[in-house]
Amino acid sequence: MFVDLGWEISNGQLALLKRRDYLHRDAAEQRWKELLRLGWST
């Protein structure tokens, strides 16, 4: 899984990508479960 980090641009343009990190499967599943717990949906 890749996690993209960037800056939000308020004028409707796409976010500026600053960094892309790779997560191993176990870490990715843990991160996904945490996001779901915080209210994210699919």
URZI-V394644 format. One record per residue. N is the residue number from 1. RES is the residue in three letters. SS is DSSP state (helix for helix, strand for strand, loop for the rest). Layout:
N|RES|SS, N|RES|SS
This chain:
1|MET|loop, 2|PHE|strand, 3|VAL|strand, 4|ASP|strand, 5|LEU|strand, 6|GLY|strand, 7|TRP|strand, 8|GLU|loop, 9|ILE|loop, 10|SER|loop, 11|ASN|loop, 12|GLY|loop, 13|GLN|loop, 14|LEU|loop, 15|ALA|loop, 16|LEU|strand, 17|LEU|strand, 18|LYS|strand, 19|ARG|strand, 20|ARG|strand, 21|ASP|strand, 22|TYR|strand, 23|LEU|loop, 24|HIS|loop, 25|ARG|helix, 26|ASP|helix, 27|ALA|helix, 28|ALA|helix, 29|GLU|helix, 30|GLN|helix, 31|ARG|helix, 32|TRP|helix, 33|LYS|helix, 34|GLU|helix, 35|LEU|helix, 36|LEU|helix, 37|ARG|helix, 38|LEU|loop, 39|GLY|loop, 40|TRP|loop, 41|SER|loop, 42|THR|loop
